[in-house]
Amino acid sequence: MNTYEIIKELAKSNNISISELERILGVSNGFLIKWKTRKPNPIILAKIADYFHVSTDYLLGRESSEKKPDEFAQFFKMKTDGMTDEDIETLKGEWLDYLEIRTRRLEKRNATRKDKLK
């Protein structure tokens, strides 16, 4: 599979069209299809890898499987490269603790506001 076909499959699995991806990347319509027969632009290739959270080697067909990012890290746009699984789990726990504290504070503040409106 060539780079264009890999990108096309990634786009399809992420419910995005190639033309929409081209708009997001700021390239002209039909830009990516040229990669069927030409070498990819390295700058745009890196942007696509970042967008889909895969490596450029995966897009070039040098890696056999797509590495799925951790959904938590992806949600918070966290860079976890080089972190151990233990580090990532610790970070998740800290974030979840923080979110719980913030949720309680917001609930308390909203309850206070409701009381003032009565």
QUIWO-V382755 format. One record per backbone hydrogen bond with DSSP energy under -1.0 kcal/mol. NH is the residue of the N-H (numbers start at 1). CO is the residue of the C=O. Records with the same first field share a line. If there is no record, write none. Layout:
BEGIN
NH=CO + CO
END
This chain:
BEGIN
6=2
7=3
8=4
9=5
10=6
11=7
12=8
13=9
14=10
15=12
16=11
21=17
22=18
23=19
24=20
25=21
27=22
31=28
35=32
36=33
37=34
38=34
45=41
46=42
47=43
48=44
49=45
50=46
51=47
52=48
54=49
59=55
60=56
61=58
62=57
63=57
74=70
75=71
76=72
77=74
78=73
83=80
88=84
89=85
90=86
91=87
92=88
93=89
94=90
95=91
96=92
97=93
98=94
99=95
100=96
101=97
102=98
103=99
104=100
105=101
106=102
107=103
108=104
109=105
110=106
111=107
112=108
113=109
114=110
115=111
116=112
117=113
END
